[in-house]
Amino acid sequence: MIFMEGLKLGLMPFGDIIGSQLPKKLPLPGVLTVAFILGIGCTYAEPAIGTLQVAGQIVDPTKAPYLYTMLNDHAPLTVLLVGLGVGIAAVLGTVRFLYGWSLKPLIYMSLVPGALLTAYCTLDKDLAAIVGLAWDCGAVTTGPVTVPLVLALGIGVANSGGKGDNQLSGFGIVTLASIFPIVAVLSLGLYLKFTVPIETILANAEAAKAAAAAVTDPAWYDVSPGSDIRFGVQAIVPLVTFLLVVLFAVLREKLPNAFIITVGLFMCVLGMCTFNVGLTYGLAALGSQTGSLIPNAFVSLEGNPALYPVAIGITIACAFAWLLGYAATMAEPALNALGLTVQNLTNGSFKKSMLMYAVALGVATGIMLGVAKLIFDFNLLYILVPGYLIALVLTALSNEAFVNIGWDSAGVTTGPVTVPLVLAMGLGFGKAVGALEGFGILAAASIAPICSVLAMGVYVEWKTKRETQHAAA
């Protein structure tokens, strides 16, 4: 709550001012440089990024060595490449705004390398486990910092210097910020496969395990909150510093409502620090425990017999996942912000409630499918391939406005509420049922709302066209 209020008072005004003034005062290379650095900075400031490191502690290095090393030994490099992916997406999205390009061909072209890398990694037994992580990273990166700032930048650029003729032409950048990190993480996995032997990973894991076992200080738990607080400061302060430099030195603009913005920035830092402590000891722990206990509904765990017959137990687990997804999505502040923005930009013709219900239904269905993947242990591609094929078909049938909204909705649904809870639940669930890894639920939760929003858009267009024809007759 503190973080989101600080975001609204402190960080959001920067996005509005910089987005509207950049095209007026800087040449194109300068605009793109600012967009690139802003994309990277937003990634580091995302609260849910800390979830990846928590998740890395659960991965078994003997079963998924490259997944383990990407979340432990090479965690900083993984986050950096995810940030670079978001930065490149911000650059491409800004160019799209300035020249009025359609989002459709960019989606088609950006999904091709992701699909090829996914196919290669899936066929490699050592890299198969990183596919779920890569597609989940696309969801983790688009949270309460990236979405408002990058969206404000996009809308500002589109309004001041863009050539789009649609009131929703500023949308679409969040979509690219979801796809490019997928390519980055898969590429990193491919690089590590050819440069880091599995034996080295296992040796490092044993050394880390021995070092952890050697810690006998009873006050060990006082150290981790300190690291969480440091992470919060390191995530927010560099981003704010960069925004101030751009505002004062580059754009030569004054800071409006300086006192309120300063208070908001302080609240951002305080909220981020508090959230990271709560993430480690609250949401992540709750999600992991819940995920590890729910399978007891249909399988025997640690000597405890299954609570229900298999069919009933699986039904209960899937229903739990669906309700969790629906409730967590409706609680996401970024979705509420997107719905309100869309409603304002369309003068009320596209209501906030319509978007929120469509997205929540999609996310709930996606999370249920992700849990079913862990229960029945089938490949994640059985969800992703049909899901993205449906999305591409609906994209071709939809107009540009619905395409922008539909693809961006996937990013805003995976924020500080959904990501830690669902990711930790998936990892705990996967561990309980003996799955190799518990990633992939967020990936399923990202593609399903795209399909649901686009399907709603196609229906609304068809209904409007039919009513127009009846009125003309």
C-alpha positions in Angstrom: 0.0 0.0 0.0 2.8 2.4 0.9 4.7 1.5 -2.2 1.7 1.9 -4.6 0.8 5.3 -3.0 4.4 6.4 -3.4 4.5 5.2 -6.9 1.4 7.3 -7.7 2.8 10.4 -6.0 6.5 10.1 -6.7 7.4 8.1 -9.8 4.3 8.4 -12.1 4.7 12.2 -12.6 8.2 11.5 -14.0 6.8 9.2 -16.6 4.2 11.8 -17.7 6.6 14.7 -17.9 9.5 12.8 -19.6 7.1 11.1 -22.0 5.5 14.3 -23.2 8.7 16.4 -23.3 11.3 13.9 -24.7 10.3 14.0 -28.4 10.1 17.8 -28.3 13.5 18.5 -26.8 15.7 15.6 -27.9 16.6 14.0 -31.2 15.6 10.4 -31.8 18.9 8.8 -30.5 18.5 10.7 -27.3 14.8 9.6 -26.9 15.8 6.0 -27.5 18.7 6.1 -25.1 16.4 7.4 -22.3 13.8 4.7 -23.1 16.5 2.0 -23.0 17.9 3.0 -19.6 14.4 3.5 -18.2 13.5 0.0 -19.2 16.5 -1.5 -17.5 15.9 0.6 -14.4 12.3 -0.3 -14.1 13.2 -4.0 -14.2 15.6 -3.7 -11.2 12.9 -1.7 -9.3 10.2 -4.4 -9.8 9.3 -5.9 -6.4 8.6 -9.3 -7.9 12.2 -9.6 -9.3 13.1 -10.6 -5.7 10.8 -13.6 -6.1 13.2 -15.2 -8.6 16.0 -15.4 -6.1 13.6 -16.9 -3.5 12.5 -19.4 -6.1 16.1 -20.4 -6.8 16.6 -21.7 -3.3 14.0 -24.4 -4.0 15.4 -25.8 -7.3 17.3 -29.1 -7.1 20.6 -28.7 -8.9 20.9 -32.4 -9.7 17.5 -32.4 -11.5 17.7 -29.0 -13.2 21.3 -27.8 -13.1 21.1 -24.9 -15.6 17.8 -23.7 -14.0 19.6 -23.8 -10.6 22.7 -21.8 -11.8 20.6 -19.2 -13.6 18.7 -18.5 -10.3 21.7 -18.8 -8.0 25.3 -18.5 -9.4 24.2 -16.4 -12.3 21.2 -14.6 -10.8 22.6 -11.1 -11.3 23.3 -11.9 -15.0 19.8 -13.3 -15.4 18.2 -10.2 -14.0 20.5 -8.0 -16.1 19.5 -9.7 -19.3 15.9 -9.5 -18.4 16.4 -5.8 -17.9 18.1 -5.5 -21.3 15.2 -7.3 -22.9 12.8 -4.7 -21.3 15.1 -1.9 -22.4 15.2 -3.1 -26.0 11.4 -3.4 -25.9 11.1 0.1 -24.6 13.2 1.3 -27.5 11.2 -0.6 -30.1 8.0 0.5 -28.6 9.0 4.2 -28.6 10.0 4.0 -32.3 6.6 2.4 -33.0 4.9 5.3 -31.3 6.9 7.9 -33.2 6.3 6.4 -36.6 2.8 5.0 -36.0 3.7 1.4 -36.7 1.1 -1.3 -36.2 1.6 -3.6 -33.2 0.5 -6.7 -35.1 3.7 -7.3 -37.2 5.9 -6.6 -34.2 4.1 -9.3 -32.2 4.5 -11.8 -35.1 8.2 -11.0 -35.5 9.2 -11.0 -31.8 7.5 -14.3 -31.2 9.5 -16.1 -33.9 12.9 -16.1 -32.1 11.1 -16.9 -28.8 9.4 -19.9 -30.4 12.6 -21.2 -32.1 14.6 -20.9 -28.9 11.8 -22.5 -26.9 11.7 -25.5 -29.3 15.4 -26.0 -29.1 15.6 -25.8 -25.3 12.6 -28.1 -25.0 14.3 -30.8 -27.0 17.5 -30.5 -24.9 17.1 -32.4 -21.7 19.5 -30.2 -19.8 17.8 -27.0 -20.9 14.1 -28.1 -20.8 13.7 -26.9 -17.3 14.5 -23.3 -18.1 11.6 -22.9 -20.6 9.1 -22.3 -17.8 11.4 -19.8 -16.1 12.0 -17.9 -19.3 8.2 -17.6 -20.1 7.5 -16.7 -16.4 10.2 -13.9 -16.6 8.1 -12.2 -19.3 5.3 -12.0 -16.6 7.6 -11.0 -13.7 9.1 -8.0 -15.5 5.8 -6.2 -16.1 4.6 -5.1 -12.7 3.7 -2.0 -10.7 6.9 0.0 -11.6 7.4 -1.0 -15.3 3.7 -0.8 -16.4 2.9 2.7 -15.1 6.2 4.3 -16.0 6.6 2.7 -19.4 2.9 3.2 -20.2 3.1 6.8 -19.2 6.2 7.2 -21.4 4.5 5.5 -24.3 1.3 7.6 -24.1 3.3 10.8 -23.7 5.5 10.1 -26.7 2.4 9.0 -28.8 0.5 12.2 -27.9 3.4 14.6 -28.4 5.3 13.2 -31.3 3.6 10.0 -32.5 1.7 9.4 -35.7 -0.8 7.0 -34.4 -4.4 8.0 -35.2 -6.0 5.9 -32.5 -6.6 7.1 -28.9 -5.1 3.8 -27.7 -1.9 3.9 -29.9 0.2 4.5 -26.8 -0.5 0.9 -25.7 1.5 -2.1 -26.8 4.9 -1.3 -25.2 4.1 -3.6 -22.2 3.5 -6.4 -24.6 7.0 -6.1 -26.1 8.4 -5.8 -22.5 6.9 -9.2 -21.8 8.2 -11.0 -24.9 11.8 -9.8 -25.2 12.9 -11.0 -21.7 11.8 -14.5 -22.7 14.3 -14.4 -25.6 17.0 -13.0 -23.3 16.6 -15.8 -20.7 16.5 -18.6 -23.3 19.6 -17.1 -24.9 21.4 -17.0 -21.6 20.5 -20.7 -21.0 21.9 -21.6 -24.4 25.1 -19.7 -23.6 25.6 -21.4 -20.2 25.0 -24.8 -21.8 28.1 -24.4 -24.0 30.3 -22.6 -21.4 29.5 -24.0 -18.0 29.8 -27.8 -17.4 27.2 -29.5 -15.2 29.9 -30.7 -12.9 30.9 -27.1 -12.1 27.3 -26.3 -11.3 26.9 -29.3 -8.9 30.2 -28.5 -7.2 29.1 -24.8 -6.6 25.8 -26.1 -5.3 27.5 -28.4 -2.8 29.8 -25.6 -1.7 26.9 -23.2 -1.2 25.0 -25.9 0.8 28.1 -26.5 3.0 28.4 -22.8 3.6 24.8 -22.5 4.6 25.1 -25.5 6.9 28.1 -23.9 8.6 26.1 -20.8 9.7 25.3 -21.6 13.4 24.6 -18.0 14.6 21.1 -18.0 16.1 20.7 -14.4 14.9 21.0 -15.4 11.2 17.4 -14.3 10.6 18.4 -10.7 11.3 20.7 -10.7 8.3 18.3 -11.5 5.6 15.8 -8.6 6.3 18.9 -6.3 6.1 19.6 -7.6 2.6 16.0 -7.2 1.6 16.1 -3.6 2.7 19.4 -3.0 0.8 17.7 -4.5 -2.2 14.8 -2.1 -1.9 17.1 0.9 -1.7 19.4 -0.3 -4.5 16.3 -0.9 -6.7 14.6 2.5 -6.3 17.4 5.0 -5.7 19.3 4.5 -9.0 16.0 4.7 -11.0 15.0 8.0 -9.3 18.5 9.4 -9.8 18.3 8.7 -13.5 14.9 10.2 -13.8 16.1 13.4 -11.9 19.1 13.7 -14.2 16.9 13.4 -17.3 14.4 15.9 -15.9 16.9 18.6 -14.8 19.9 18.1 -17.0 18.4 16.9 -20.2 14.9 18.3 -20.4 15.7 21.4 -18.2 12.3 21.1 -16.6 11.3 22.0 -13.1 9.9 19.4 -10.7 6.2 20.2 -10.2 4.9 19.8 -6.6 8.4 19.0 -5.4 7.4 18.4 -1.8 4.6 15.9 -2.7 6.9 14.1 -5.2 9.7 13.9 -2.6 7.3 12.4 0.0 6.1 10.0 -2.7 9.7 8.9 -3.5 10.4 8.3 0.2 7.3 6.2 0.4 8.4 4.2 -2.6 11.7 3.3 -1.0 10.1 2.6 2.4 7.3 0.5 0.7 9.8 -1.5 -1.4 12.0 -2.3 1.6 8.9 -3.4 3.7 7.5 -5.3 0.7 10.7 -7.3 0.2 10.8 -8.4 3.8 7.1 -9.3 3.6 7.8 -11.1 0.3 10.4 -13.4 1.8 8.7 -14.1 5.1 5.1 -13.7 4.1 3.8 -14.2 0.6 6.6 -16.5 -0.7 6.4 -18.7 2.5 2.6 -18.8 2.4 2.5 -19.7 -1.3 5.2 -22.4 -0.8 3.4 -24.0 2.1 0.0 -23.8 0.4 1.4 -25.3 -2.7 3.1 -28.1 -0.8 -0.1 -29.0 1.1 -2.8 -28.8 -1.6 -1.6 -32.0 -3.3 -2.5 -33.9 -0.2 -6.1 -33.6 -1.5 -5.3 -36.3 -4.0 -1.9 -37.9 -3.2 -0.3 -39.2 0.0 2.3 -36.8 1.4 4.9 -37.7 4.1 2.9 -40.6 5.2 -0.4 -38.8 5.3 -3.1 -40.5 3.2 -4.9 -38.5 0.4 -7.9 -36.6 1.8 -10.2 -37.4 -1.1 -10.4 -39.8 -4.0 -8.1 -38.8 -6.9 -10.7 -37.3 -9.2 -12.3 -35.3 -6.4 -8.9 -34.2 -5.0 -7.7 -33.0 -8.4 -10.9 -31.1 -9.0 -10.5 -29.4 -5.6 -6.9 -28.5 -6.4 -7.8 -27.0 -9.8 -10.8 -25.1 -8.4 -8.5 -23.7 -5.7 -6.0 -22.6 -8.4 -8.8 -21.0 -10.4 -10.2 -19.0 -7.5 -6.8 -18.0 -6.4 -6.0 -16.6 -9.9 -9.3 -14.8 -10.1 -9.0 -13.2 -6.7 -5.3 -12.2 -7.0 -6.0 -10.7 -10.5 -8.9 -8.6 -9.2 -6.6 -7.3 -6.4 -3.8 -6.2 -8.8 -3.4 -2.4 -8.7 -1.9 -2.3 -12.2 -5.0 -3.9 -13.7 -7.2 -1.4 -12.1 -5.0 1.4 -13.4 -5.0 -0.1 -16.9 -8.8 -0.4 -16.9 -9.3 3.2 -15.7 -6.9 4.4 -18.4 -8.6 2.5 -21.1 -12.0 3.8 -20.0 -10.9 7.4 -19.9 -9.2 7.2 -23.3 -12.3 5.6 -24.9 -14.7 8.1 -23.2 -16.4 5.2 -21.4 -17.2 3.1 -24.4 -14.8 0.4 -23.2 -15.7 0.1 -19.5 -13.1 -0.7 -16.8 -15.3 -3.6 -15.4 -15.4 -5.3 -18.8 -11.6 -5.4 -19.1 -11.1 -6.5 -15.5 -13.6 -9.4 -15.6 -12.2 -10.6 -19.0 -8.6 -10.5 -17.7 -9.4 -12.1 -14.4 -11.3 -15.0 -16.1 -8.3 -15.5 -18.4 -5.7 -15.5 -15.6 -7.8 -17.8 -13.4 -8.1 -20.3 -16.3 -4.4 -20.0 -17.1 -3.3 -20.7 -13.5 -5.7 -23.7 -13.4 -4.0 -25.0 -16.6 -0.6 -24.4 -15.1 -1.5 -26.4 -12.0 -2.9 -29.2 -14.2 0.5 -29.2 -16.0 2.2 -30.0 -12.6 -0.4 -32.6 -11.6 -0.3 -34.5 -14.9 3.3 -33.7 -15.7 2.8 -32.7 -19.3 5.0 -30.3 -21.3 4.4 -26.6 -21.0 4.3 -26.3 -24.8 0.9 -28.1 -24.7 -0.4 -24.9 -23.2 1.8 -22.3 -24.9 1.5 -23.5 -28.5 -2.3 -23.7 -28.7 -2.6 -20.6 -26.5 -0.4 -18.4 -28.8 -1.9 -19.8 -32.0 -5.4 -18.8 -30.7 -4.0 -15.4 -29.7 -2.4 -14.9 -33.1 -5.6 -15.8 -35.0 -7.6 -13.5 -32.7 -5.0 -10.8 -33.3 -5.4 -11.0 -37.0 -9.2 -10.7 -36.6 -9.1 -7.8 -34.1 -8.7 -4.1 -34.8 -5.5 -2.3 -33.6 -7.2 -0.9 -30.5 -8.2 -4.3 -29.1 -4.8 -5.8 -30.0 -3.0 -3.1 -28.0 -5.2 -3.6 -25.0 -5.4 -7.4 -25.2 -1.6 -8.0 -25.4 -0.8 -5.4 -22.7 -3.3 -6.9 -20.3 -1.1 -10.0 -20.0 1.6 -7.9 -18.5 -0.4 -5.9 -16.0 -2.0 -9.0 -14.5 1.2 -10.4 -13.1 2.2 -7.9 -10.4 3.2 -7.8 -6.7 0.1 -9.8 -5.5 0.0 -12.5 -8.2 3.6 -13.2 -8.9 5.0 -14.1 -5.4 2.0 -16.1 -4.4 1.5 -18.0 -7.6 5.2 -18.6 -8.3 5.9 -19.8 -4.8 2.7 -21.9 -4.8 3.8 -23.5 -8.1 7.3 -24.3 -6.9 5.9 -25.8 -3.7 3.2 -27.7 -5.6 5.8 -29.0 -8.1 8.0 -30.2 -5.3 5.2 -32.0 -3.6 4.0 -33.9 -6.6 7.6 -34.7 -7.7 7.6 -32.4 -10.8 11.0 -31.4 -12.2 10.3 -27.7 -11.6 7.3 -25.6 -10.8 7.7 -22.8 -13.3 5.3 -22.2 -16.1 2.1 -21.2 -14.2 2.7 -17.5 -14.8 3.4 -18.2 -18.5 0.0 -19.9 -18.7 -1.5 -17.1 -16.7 -0.1 -14.6 -19.2 -1.4 -16.1 -22.5 -4.9 -16.9 -21.3 -6.0 -13.2 -20.6 -4.7 -12.2 -24.1 -7.1 -14.7 -25.6 -10.0 -13.7 -23.4 -9.6 -10.0 -24.0 -9.1 -10.4 -27.7 -12.1 -12.8 -27.9 -14.2 -10.2 -26.1 -13.0 -7.6 -28.5 -14.0 -9.7 -31.5 -17.4 -10.2 -30.0 -17.9 -6.5 -29.2 -16.9 -5.6 -32.7 -19.3 -8.1 -34.2 -22.1 -7.0 -31.9 -21.5 -3.3 -32.8 -21.4 -4.1 -36.5 -24.7 -6.1 -36.3 -26.4 -3.3 -34.3 -25.3 -0.7 -36.9 -26.6 -2.8 -39.7 -30.0 -3.3 -37.9 -30.2 0.5 -37.3 -29.4 1.2 -41.0 -32.1 -1.2 -42.1 
